[in-house]
Amino acid sequence: DVEPIQVEFPARYGGNIRVFLGSEAIYGIQGSVDLEELNKKEQQFFKRFDTLKKNITTWNKTKKEFLQELVGKTGKLKAKAFPGRAAILVKMLGLDVNTVSEVYEKPGSLKIGYYLPGTRIPIKSDEEMYQLEDKTKPILNMAWHIPKEIHAYLKEHGYTGSIIDILSADDFA
């Protein structure tokens, strides 16, 4: 008989569920999953999905206005890092060459020399970023899922401008 032995909700990916199935006879582990508690949590799915939809709408409007205002003050933004998942946010925010001049990736990245999907925003090497004379302008971090690492990396390489995460928990505070 196969039963759930363990259930995890990995925090890093926010929404994934990992279920370990097995047989007590084979693994010598008795299932310790509280199915009643799991069912209670899952009953909230549609309510939480509605909340997510509202949060996305609010984020999109607010972030788009913020970035447009920032571009009006400072000119086109430079950006750091382009994980594929950021393509969705770029599209939702309508970012293009009028708002983002380029995106920098670590030297050797296979993305260098190409463009962000659906745009003409070029992807360049960080080596070009290191050579910038003015490192005080705001920069957009598109790797929102690892903000501490990107912020530390930019500061380590002499970037002193403000770092704006394309998506942040602060956007929903």
Salt bridges, closest charged atoms under 4 A:
GLU8 OE1 - ARG18 NH1 3.03
GLU65 OE2 - LYS61 NZ 2.92
GLU69 OE2 - LYS73 NZ 3.38
GLU102 OE2 - LYS78 NZ 2.35
GLU102 OE1 - LYS124 NZ 3.07
GLU105 OE2 - LYS111 NZ 3.70
ASP126 OD2 - LYS80 NZ 3.03
GLU128 OE1 - LYS124 NZ 3.97
ASP165 OD1 - HIS151 NE2 2.92
ASP171 OD1 - LYS63 NZ 3.18
